[in-house]
Amino acid sequence: SVCIIAALTKVPWPKAEKKRETKHTPLLRKDLALAGMNQVAVWTQRPFNYFPRFTQEGLK
């Protein structure tokens, strides 16, 4: 079995929302299918802030 960890980052942008994280799942599945991995199970999705020290107001 193969474990693939794909990071979909949430950048601190004015209109960034958690809902955007799930819209990338079909793109990930398509890329994996092109690589020959068609039966992929997504166990969990967790958005995280790539720049934890930065907010829209500036540095923490």
N, C-alpha and C positions, 0 to 999 in steps of 0.2 A: 504494500500500500504506500501511497505517496501523500505527504502532508504539504499543502501549499498555503503559505501565509501571504496574503496580498494586503498591502496597506493602502487604504483609501483615506487620505488625510483631509482634515477640516482646517482650512486656512482662515484666520480671523478676518473675514471680509464682511462688509456691511450687510449683505443679504445672504450670508451663509446659513444654511439650515440643516438640521439632521436629516430631513427628507432627501436631500441631495445624495447622501451616502448610498442609498439603496438604488438610485438610478444607474449607478456604475456597475452593478452586479451583472446585468446582461452583457455589458462590454467585456467584463472579466470572463464570463462563460464563453463568449465568442472567441476570445483569444486562446482560452484553454482548449476549445474544440479544434481550432486551427493547429494546435500543438498535438492533437491526437487524444486529448482527454475529454471525452464526451459525457461520461457519467460522473459528474462532480457534485458533491453534496456540500452546500453551504451550511455549516453548523452554527456559526455566530457571526454577527457583524457588530463591530464596536467603533464608532467614530471617536477620533481623538484630535486634539489640537496640536498641530505640528510645531507651533511656536508658543509654548506655554507661558513664556515671560511677556509676550506682547498681547495687548488687547486693542480694541478700536480706539481707546483713549490714550494709549501709549504703553510704556513699560510698567510692569507691576512692581 
